[in-house]
Amino acid sequence: MMRTLWYAGLLLLTGFIVVACQSGDLNVGQSVINPQGLLVQPIDTITVQASTVLRVDSFATSSSGALVVGQWTDAQTGQMTAKSFASLNYVSNSLASLTNIQLDSVVLELGVAFTYGDTTNTFALNVHRLTRPLVSERTYYTTSTADYETKPFLQTTIGPQSVTGTPVIRLRFPDALAQSFYSKIVSGEINDETTLANYIPGFAFVTPSTTNCFRGILNSRNSAATGIRLYYHSTEPTSTGTAPASQNILFTTNSVYFTQLSNNRTGTPLSALRSRSDAVSSRLTDNTSFISWGAGLQTRIELPYINQFALPANYAGINSAVLVVSPVRNSLRDNTAPFTTLALYEINSQNEIITAVPGAASGLAAATANYIYDQSQLTLNDTYTFDVTYYMNQLIRGRVPNRPLLLTFSPDPQNGLSLQNLIQRVTLGNQQRPNDQMKVQLYLTSGL
């Protein structure tokens, strides 16, 4: 895990998720004004400027326990493509010592861990052979690559589906290739990792589909669903006269593997992002901004006039302050779930994290927010709501500098960033968007 991610995670270790409260604490200001003369005044016209910034990093995926293949194309953010690469593990077996056995089939089995995106269209999967094995001593990152043959040797198309449970994609070897592989196992020509790699160095998993969809493939050591499975049976008659049961051996792909993520923003408004100091206003991207770790995109928020609005007479303090952020999403059935939790950080002009924004009324916890949704009505009402009462009090009183804020995904402090998190994304509306607006709501305590 990269240094930035660890730093961000450590900032949140002592924090907890807070739920915004619009009624606030009516004790604010009681030491200044008689409680009977207090008035809570709502304000939701604070200017919020949003933009998308570039924070590119590479992540080790050679120990992620999964592979991902797919692509996502968006007119605003460009294209993100995921390819995966894996070598085979040799499994000790007794086939060379057996007699009277017969090959049934050889099948490449891929257990589907998750599907992210559009499952209403078909999804094509091409499997290419690597030109050389992956190196077991090497750490592979999202920016790594490996050479593979141009022509796929296995292909399949997955139909529209509702993915439940742990489905398995099966690609049967052509008969000639299956027989060749079986013969080399039985003859003992393939008898260890090296001889297996000489015959099949490994696989590259690629999709030619233009559907916005990613497929996650199980590849952890406790998974028995990913690898080459050789099916065979005995030709000896059984004592009961029934047909001999089929047996199998699985050559897994869970030793050396990785996922590559590549991005192309050419021709999009975000093509202007070339360095960490760059920012593209949400007004140039259909009044939206973006968070996608795999694409290196995060959202920057600025409150340029927070110290300039007129405070009411007898101002005593902020009763409550919340930042409301709304994903641009039509329904819960689109299988593109936003991040579970977002976090706020103060940043500098280079969009580098300085510190976590203090949350709640006490400021003792980091400002984080869970994704909350309600679809009891005809339209989806979903938001992230940050309690920033303490921070806004300090900001309005001039006790802290008015720095830009970074709105980004908050990884689990214990488990870190997963491969699924890397391909996940969320589109956020800005203050000018007709629906799904970003806004700051203040509830000020003042005297009557």
N, C-alpha and C positions, 0 to 999 in steps of 0.2 A: 504494500500500500504506500502511496506516495506521501511525501512530507505534508503537503497541504491538507490532505484528507485526514491524516492522523491529528494534525493541529486542530482542525475543525471538530473532530470527534472528541478530543480532550476538552475543548471548550464547553461541550454539552454534557460531560459525564456527571456533573453535579446538578444539572438542570432537570426540569420536569415539564411535561406538557401542561399548558395553562389554558383555561377556557375564558374568553373575554366576558366581562360583566358590564352591561350598559347602565345598571343602576348605580354602581360604584359605591364608595364609602362616604356617607354623609357626614362623617366626623371631620373630613378635610376642612380646614379653616376655622374650626370651632374655637381655637385659641385666639383667633383674631376677631371673629364676628360672633355675636350671639346665635346659637343654633336655630332659634326661632326665626331668625332673619335671613336664613340661607336660601339661595336659589340655585338650582342646577340648570345650566343653560347649554343646550346641544349646539354644536357647530360641525358641519360636514363639508365646508367649502375650502378646506386647506388644499392648496395646489400640490399635486403629486406628479412628478415627472418620472416616467419609466423608460428604460432603454435596455437593449441586449448587449452584453459584453462577451468577450472571448477569453476563456480560461482553459486553454488546451493543456492536457496532461496525458501521460501514458500510464497504463495500469497493467500490472502483471495478471495474465489470464491463464497461465500454465498450471495453476493450482486452484482454479475456480470451481472445479467439480462439474462443469457444464460446458457445452459448446453452443454457439448461437449462429444461425444463418438467416439472412433476410435483408430487406432494404426498406428505407423510408424516404420518400420524395415529397418535398413541400415547396411551394412557390416562394415562400419567405425564407426558409432556412436552408434549402438545397437538399442534397441527397446524402444519407448515411447508409453505408453498406457494411454488412457483417458477413465474413467468411470464417470458416473454422478448419483446423488442420489437426490430424491425429495419426499417431503411429500405432501399430499393432503389438500386442504382448503375446509372446509364445506361452502356451500352456502345456505342461507335461502331460503326456497321454500314452496309452498302451496300444494304439492302433497298429503300430509296426509289428507287434507281437501276436496280433489276432489273425485268425484265419476264418474263412467263410463269412466275411462281412461284405456289405454292399452299400454304396453311396446312395443316399436319397436326394439330398440337395445341399447347397451352400447358400446361406442367406446373410446379408448384412442387416442387422437389426439395430434400430435407433429408437431408444425410449424418449418420448417427448415430455420434457419437464414442464414447459409452459408455452403458451402462444400469446404474443402481444401484437394487437392490431387487427386487421381485417380478416375474418375467417369466413366471410360470405362469398369469397371468390376462390378459385383454385390456386394452389401454391406448387410451383415446380421446384424439384430438388435434383441437382446434378452432383454426382460423386466422381471426382477425378483421382487418378493415382498420383501420388507424389513422385518426383523424379529422384529423390534421395530421402533417407529417413531423417526424422527430427533428432536433435541432439539431447540426450537425457540430462546432461549436466548443465544445460542452458536454461535460463529463465526467459520465457517469451512474453511479450507485451502486446497491447492493443495495436501498437505500431509495427510489430514484427510481421514477416511474411515468409512464405516457403514456395518453392517452385513446384508446379504440377503440370501434368500432361494437358494439352489443349483440348483434346477430345474426351468427354466423359465416358466412363465405361459402365456406369450404372445411372439410370434416370428413373424418376417416378413423378407423378402428379397427385397431389393430395387434394381431394375434392372439398367443397364447402362443408363446414362442419361446426358443431358446437363442441369444443374440446372439454372433456371431463375425464377425471381419473388420470391414468398414465397410459395413453395410447402408445402403440409401437408401430413405427414405420418399417416395413420389410421390403428389401430390394433383393430379389433373387439373382444369383450369379448366372450368366449364360452357361448352358450345359457343358460346353467345351472347357471353359475356364474353371468351372466347378470340378470337373473330372481331373483336370491338370493339378489343381490345388490338393485334391484328395489323394491322388497318386503320389505326390511328393511327400505328403504326411505319412502315408502307409509305407512307402519305401524307406523312410528315414532320411530322405534328402533334406527335408525341413525338420530340424530337430532342436533349434534354439532361436534366440532373438535375432542373431545375425543372419542365419539362413532364411528365416521368415522375412526379414527386412529386405534381403536380396531379391525375394520373389515379389513381395508387395511392400514397398517402403512405407506406405501409409496412404491416407486419404485427404482430399480437400473437399469440403462441403460448400457448394455454391448454389445460388438461385438465379435463374434468368428472369424470374417473375418481376413485374412492375407493381404488384400489389403491395400496399403498405402493411407489411407483416413480418414479424420475427418469430422463428421457431427455436426454442431452447431444447437442447438434447442432453439427456442425462449422461453424465460421464464420471460419476463419483465411484469410489472403490467399492461401495456397497451396492452398486447397481449391476444387475445381471441382465440388463436389457440392451446394452450397447456393445457391438462388436460383430465379428464374423462367427456365425454359428454353423457348424458342420453337422448335418444330420445323416445317420447311417443306421443300418439294422443288420442283425445276424441272419444268415441264410440257413442256419441249422433249424430243423423242425423242433417245435416245443413238445414237451411231454403230453400236453393236452390237445395238441393238434391245432392250436390257434396261431395266428400270424405273429411272428416275433415283434416285440415292441420296438419302436424307433428310439434310438439314443442320440445324444448330441454332445459336442464339445464347443465351448465358447472361447474365442480368441478376442480378448477385450481391447478397448482403445483408451484405457484410463491411466496410462503411465505417462506418456509424453503427448501433450495436446495444447492448443491455445485458440483463441478467437481474435481475429483482426478486425478493427473498426476503421473505416476510411470515410472521409467527408469531402464533399465538393459543393462549395457555395457559389460557384461561378454563375453570373447572370442574376443573382438574387440581391436584394437590398443588403443582406449581411455579408456580401463579398467585400464590403468596405472594412470588415474586421480583419486586421492583419497583425495587430499587436495587443498586448494586454491593456494598454491605455486607451484603446479605441472603444467607442460606444455608438450604437445605431439607435436613434430615437424610435420609440414605439409608434410614433406618428407615421414613420416610413414603412412600417410593416403591418399595415391594416389595423392600427391601434392595438397592437399586441406585442408582448415580449415573450421570451422563451427560457426554459430551463431544460437542458439535456446534457448530462455529463459526458456521454459518449460523443456528442457533437461539439463539446467544449463551450456550450452556451449557458449563460446564467443571466439573471435579471438584476439590473441596477436601479435603485430608487433614490430620488432626490426630493427634498422638501425645501425649495429655494427661498420661500417667503415666510417660513415658520416664525421667524423673529420679528416680522413686520406687521402682522395683523393686530388690530386694535383690541386690547383686552377690555372686558366690561368694567364698569366702575366697581370699586370695592372687590376686585379680583382676589380670591383667596387661594386658588390652586385648581389643579385638574382633578375632578372627581373620578373620571375614567377616560382612557384613550385607547382606541383600538385601530389597528390597520387591517382592513378587509381586502383580501385578494381573491379574485374569482377566476377559476379556470374556464376556458372557452370549450364547452363540451355540451353536446345535445342530449345525451341519454347515458344511462349506465350500461347499455347493451352494446356499446361500441368496442368493448374489450381493449380500451386504451386507458386503463386506470391511471390517474395522476399519482404522484408520489404520496406516500402515507403522511409524511411530515416535512414541513419546510422550516428553515431557520433564517434569522436575520443577523447580519454582521456589519459592523462599521468597516469601511474600506478607505484606501487612499486614492490619489489620482491615477495610480497604476492598477486600480481595481484589485489590490492586494488586501487580504484580510488583516485588520488591526486587532479587533476584539469582537466578542459577541455582544449584541445589543441586549442590555438588561431588560428583563420582562417583568410583568405584573406590577403591583403597586409598590412592592418592596425593592425591586431591582436585584434581588438575590438569585434569581433563576434566569437562565438564558431565554430569550424571546423565541419560542417555537410555536408552531400551530399544526394541528392535525387537519386532514382533509375531512370535511363534514358535508354530507349531502342530504337532501330531502326531495324525493320525487313523488310525494303524495299528491301534488298538483299536476297539471298537464305539462308543465315545464320543469326542468331540473334546476333546483336551487342548491348550488354547491359553492363552498367557500373555504378559505383558510383565514382564520381570525386571530390576529396577534394582540395580546394584551401588552401595550407599550406605555402604560400609565406613568411609571417611574421615569422612563426615558424621556417622554414628552414634557413632563414637569421640569426635568433638568434642562432640556433643550430650550424651552420657552423662557426659563429664568436665566439663560446664558451661562449655565454652569458646565456645559459640555460643548465642544465644537460641533457645528452642523456639518457633519461629514456625509458623503454618499453612503448608501446602504446596499448591501448585497443580499438578494433574496435567492436562496438556493436549497437544494435537497439536503436534508439532515440524515446522514447515515447512522445506522445503529452503532452506538459507541462500542459494543461488545463484538458484533459480527462484521462491522465495517461495510464496505460497498460491495454489492453482489454484481454479477454479470447482468442480471436482469435490470438492476438499477441503472446500469450504463446505457442500455438501449431505451429505457423508459424516458418519457418526455412530458412536459406540460406547457400549454399555451395559456398566457394570462392576459386578460383584458386590461387596458389602461383607463385613465380617468375619463377619456373622451369617448370610449366605446359605448354605444347605446345600451347594450346589455353586458353583463359580466364585468362590471366596473371595479376599478381599484380606488379605494378611498380611505381617508383618515377621518375618524369620527371622534370628536372631543366633547366631553361633558364637563363644563367649567363650573366651579363653585364660586359664587360671588354673593355680596350682600344685597338686600332689597333696597 
